[in-house]
Amino acid sequence: MSWKEKWSQAKSENLPKTAISSLEKCDKTFFPNIYILLKLLAVVPVSVATVERSFSSLRRLKTYLRNTTSESRLKGLALFSIHRDIKIRDEEVLDKFASVPRNLDFVL
């Protein structure tokens, strides 16, 4: 008897609904390959948490930045994050920072 034949004879209310319930009803000696596949299926995550975490982090960052910074700074930080492979010299940053008029005087 094959795995398909076993379940085609069963009533629909007796069919397993999840991989774990299928694994519990699978006989390891008669269906060794199906048993291994069901074990793998039972432990594979349904969604990718890495992507969800990065969206969550981005949402948190955007909320914080919107509450604390202006639109131009948010745009600058977004560009900085997108183009992180571009090398920036420290001297250029200091010169740019020192050339902008500030309320406080910086001594370099």
ZASE-88121 format. One record per residue (C-alpha): residue number from 1; residue in one letter; x, y, z. Coordinates in steps of 0.02 Angstrom, whole numbers, padded with zeros to 5 digits. Example, Ala and Ser with C-alpha at 12.3 -4.5 7.8 and 13.67 -1.06 7.14 Angstrom:
2
<node><num>1</num><residu>a</residu><px>00615</px><py>-00225</py><pz>00390</pz></node>
<node><num>2</num><residu>s</residu><px>00684</px><py>-00053</py><pz>00357</pz></node>
This chain:
108
<node><num>1</num><residu>m</residu><px>00000</px><py>00000</py><pz>00000</pz></node>
<node><num>2</num><residu>s</residu><px>00064</px><py>00174</py><pz>-00044</pz></node>
<node><num>3</num><residu>w</residu><px>00048</px><py>00332</py><pz>00060</pz></node>
<node><num>4</num><residu>k</residu><px>-00080</px><py>00400</py><pz>-00064</pz></node>
<node><num>5</num><residu>e</residu><px>-00185</px><py>00242</py><pz>-00055</pz></node>
<node><num>6</num><residu>k</residu><px>-00183</px><py>00246</py><pz>00135</pz></node>
<node><num>7</num><residu>w</residu><px>-00261</px><py>00420</py><pz>00142</pz></node>
<node><num>8</num><residu>s</residu><px>-00376</px><py>00401</py><pz>-00009</pz></node>
<node><num>9</num><residu>q</residu><px>-00472</px><py>00267</py><pz>00089</pz></node>
<node><num>10</num><residu>a</residu><px>-00489</px><py>00375</py><pz>00246</pz></node>
<node><num>11</num><residu>k</residu><px>-00635</px><py>00491</py><pz>00281</pz></node>
<node><num>12</num><residu>s</residu><px>-00602</px><py>00676</py><pz>00262</pz></node>
<node><num>13</num><residu>e</residu><px>-00628</px><py>00712</py><pz>00448</pz></node>
<node><num>14</num><residu>n</residu><px>-00492</px><py>00584</py><pz>00490</pz></node>
<node><num>15</num><residu>l</residu><px>-00362</px><py>00662</py><pz>00375</pz></node>
<node><num>16</num><residu>p</residu><px>-00218</px><py>00748</py><pz>00467</pz></node>
<node><num>17</num><residu>k</residu><px>-00221</px><py>00937</py><pz>00457</pz></node>
<node><num>18</num><residu>t</residu><px>-00038</px><py>00974</py><pz>00499</pz></node>
<node><num>19</num><residu>a</residu><px>00133</px><py>00900</py><pz>00465</pz></node>
<node><num>20</num><residu>i</residu><px>00150</px><py>00851</py><pz>00648</pz></node>
<node><num>21</num><residu>s</residu><px>-00015</px><py>00759</py><pz>00651</pz></node>
<node><num>22</num><residu>s</residu><px>00035</px><py>00671</py><pz>00488</pz></node>
<node><num>23</num><residu>l</residu><px>00200</px><py>00624</py><pz>00568</pz></node>
<node><num>24</num><residu>e</residu><px>00109</px><py>00548</py><pz>00717</pz></node>
<node><num>25</num><residu>k</residu><px>00003</px><py>00441</py><pz>00600</pz></node>
<node><num>26</num><residu>c</residu><px>00149</px><py>00390</py><pz>00488</pz></node>
<node><num>27</num><residu>d</residu><px>00220</px><py>00216</py><pz>00518</pz></node>
<node><num>28</num><residu>k</residu><px>00409</px><py>00230</py><pz>00510</pz></node>
<node><num>29</num><residu>t</residu><px>00435</px><py>00051</py><pz>00453</pz></node>
<node><num>30</num><residu>f</residu><px>00311</px><py>00056</py><pz>00307</pz></node>
<node><num>31</num><residu>f</residu><px>00345</px><py>00233</py><pz>00248</pz></node>
<node><num>32</num><residu>p</residu><px>00526</px><py>00277</py><pz>00295</pz></node>
<node><num>33</num><residu>n</residu><px>00548</px><py>00410</py><pz>00160</pz></node>
<node><num>34</num><residu>i</residu><px>00381</px><py>00493</py><pz>00198</pz></node>
<node><num>35</num><residu>y</residu><px>00425</px><py>00490</py><pz>00383</pz></node>
<node><num>36</num><residu>i</residu><px>00590</px><py>00581</py><pz>00350</pz></node>
<node><num>37</num><residu>l</residu><px>00505</px><py>00710</py><pz>00237</pz></node>
<node><num>38</num><residu>l</residu><px>00369</px><py>00742</py><pz>00367</pz></node>
<node><num>39</num><residu>k</residu><px>00502</px><py>00764</py><pz>00502</pz></node>
<node><num>40</num><residu>l</residu><px>00590</px><py>00894</py><pz>00394</pz></node>
<node><num>41</num><residu>l</residu><px>00426</px><py>00980</py><pz>00352</pz></node>
<node><num>42</num><residu>a</residu><px>00380</px><py>00990</py><pz>00536</pz></node>
<node><num>43</num><residu>v</residu><px>00538</px><py>01087</py><pz>00581</pz></node>
<node><num>44</num><residu>v</residu><px>00551</px><py>01204</py><pz>00431</pz></node>
<node><num>45</num><residu>p</residu><px>00496</px><py>01380</py><pz>00479</pz></node>
<node><num>46</num><residu>v</residu><px>00338</px><py>01444</py><pz>00396</pz></node>
<node><num>47</num><residu>s</residu><px>00405</px><py>01620</py><pz>00371</pz></node>
<node><num>48</num><residu>v</residu><px>00575</px><py>01698</py><pz>00360</pz></node>
<node><num>49</num><residu>a</residu><px>00608</px><py>01789</py><pz>00523</pz></node>
<node><num>50</num><residu>t</residu><px>00759</px><py>01883</py><pz>00456</pz></node>
<node><num>51</num><residu>v</residu><px>00655</px><py>01985</py><pz>00336</pz></node>
<node><num>52</num><residu>e</residu><px>00522</px><py>02017</py><pz>00468</pz></node>
<node><num>53</num><residu>r</residu><px>00656</px><py>02073</py><pz>00590</pz></node>
<node><num>54</num><residu>s</residu><px>00732</px><py>02194</py><pz>00466</pz></node>
<node><num>55</num><residu>f</residu><px>00561</px><py>02270</py><pz>00428</pz></node>
<node><num>56</num><residu>s</residu><px>00529</px><py>02285</py><pz>00614</pz></node>
<node><num>57</num><residu>s</residu><px>00697</px><py>02369</py><pz>00640</pz></node>
<node><num>58</num><residu>l</residu><px>00667</px><py>02487</py><pz>00496</pz></node>
<node><num>59</num><residu>r</residu><px>00495</px><py>02532</py><pz>00564</pz></node>
<node><num>60</num><residu>r</residu><px>00570</px><py>02566</py><pz>00736</pz></node>
<node><num>61</num><residu>l</residu><px>00709</px><py>02672</py><pz>00661</pz></node>
<node><num>62</num><residu>k</residu><px>00589</px><py>02771</py><pz>00553</pz></node>
<node><num>63</num><residu>t</residu><px>00472</px><py>02803</py><pz>00700</pz></node>
<node><num>64</num><residu>y</residu><px>00617</px><py>02862</py><pz>00809</pz></node>
<node><num>65</num><residu>l</residu><px>00689</px><py>02970</py><pz>00672</pz></node>
<node><num>66</num><residu>r</residu><px>00522</px><py>03048</py><pz>00628</pz></node>
<node><num>67</num><residu>n</residu><px>00497</px><py>03095</py><pz>00808</pz></node>
<node><num>68</num><residu>t</residu><px>00670</px><py>03167</py><pz>00833</pz></node>
<node><num>69</num><residu>t</residu><px>00736</px><py>03232</py><pz>00666</pz></node>
<node><num>70</num><residu>s</residu><px>00688</px><py>03335</py><pz>00517</pz></node>
<node><num>71</num><residu>e</residu><px>00646</px><py>03266</py><pz>00345</pz></node>
<node><num>72</num><residu>s</residu><px>00816</px><py>03314</py><pz>00274</pz></node>
<node><num>73</num><residu>r</residu><px>00908</px><py>03216</py><pz>00408</pz></node>
<node><num>74</num><residu>l</residu><px>00796</px><py>03065</py><pz>00381</pz></node>
<node><num>75</num><residu>k</residu><px>00833</px><py>03075</py><pz>00195</pz></node>
<node><num>76</num><residu>g</residu><px>01020</px><py>03091</py><pz>00229</pz></node>
<node><num>77</num><residu>l</residu><px>01021</px><py>02941</py><pz>00345</pz></node>
<node><num>78</num><residu>a</residu><px>00923</px><py>02838</py><pz>00219</pz></node>
<node><num>79</num><residu>l</residu><px>01048</px><py>02882</py><pz>00082</pz></node>
<node><num>80</num><residu>f</residu><px>01192</px><py>02844</py><pz>00198</pz></node>
<node><num>81</num><residu>s</residu><px>01118</px><py>02673</py><pz>00234</pz></node>
<node><num>82</num><residu>i</residu><px>01082</px><py>02635</py><pz>00051</pz></node>
<node><num>83</num><residu>h</residu><px>01255</px><py>02688</py><pz>-00010</pz></node>
<node><num>84</num><residu>r</residu><px>01356</px><py>02614</py><pz>00132</pz></node>
<node><num>85</num><residu>d</residu><px>01484</px><py>02541</py><pz>00010</pz></node>
<node><num>86</num><residu>i</residu><px>01548</px><py>02716</py><pz>-00035</pz></node>
<node><num>87</num><residu>k</residu><px>01706</px><py>02759</py><pz>00061</pz></node>
<node><num>88</num><residu>i</residu><px>01702</px><py>02927</py><pz>00150</pz></node>
<node><num>89</num><residu>r</residu><px>01860</px><py>03015</py><pz>00209</pz></node>
<node><num>90</num><residu>d</residu><px>01855</px><py>03083</py><pz>00386</pz></node>
<node><num>91</num><residu>e</residu><px>01935</px><py>03246</py><pz>00330</pz></node>
<node><num>92</num><residu>e</residu><px>01793</px><py>03280</py><pz>00208</pz></node>
<node><num>93</num><residu>v</residu><px>01663</px><py>03255</py><pz>00344</pz></node>
<node><num>94</num><residu>l</residu><px>01756</px><py>03368</py><pz>00466</pz></node>
<node><num>95</num><residu>d</residu><px>01780</px><py>03505</py><pz>00335</pz></node>
<node><num>96</num><residu>k</residu><px>01596</px><py>03500</py><pz>00288</pz></node>
<node><num>97</num><residu>f</residu><px>01543</px><py>03501</py><pz>00470</pz></node>
<node><num>98</num><residu>a</residu><px>01660</px><py>03644</py><pz>00513</pz></node>
<node><num>99</num><residu>s</residu><px>01604</px><py>03751</py><pz>00365</pz></node>
<node><num>100</num><residu>v</residu><px>01421</px><py>03757</py><pz>00421</pz></node>
<node><num>101</num><residu>p</residu><px>01381</px><py>03900</py><pz>00541</pz></node>
<node><num>102</num><residu>r</residu><px>01335</px><py>03836</py><pz>00714</pz></node>
<node><num>103</num><residu>n</residu><px>01279</px><py>03913</py><pz>00877</pz></node>
<node><num>104</num><residu>l</residu><px>01430</px><py>03835</py><pz>00960</pz></node>
<node><num>105</num><residu>d</residu><px>01609</px><py>03862</py><pz>00905</pz></node>
<node><num>106</num><residu>f</residu><px>01711</px><py>03707</py><pz>00872</pz></node>
<node><num>107</num><residu>v</residu><px>01899</px><py>03710</py><pz>00892</pz></node>
<node><num>108</num><residu>l</residu><px>01989</px><py>03596</py><pz>00770</pz></node>
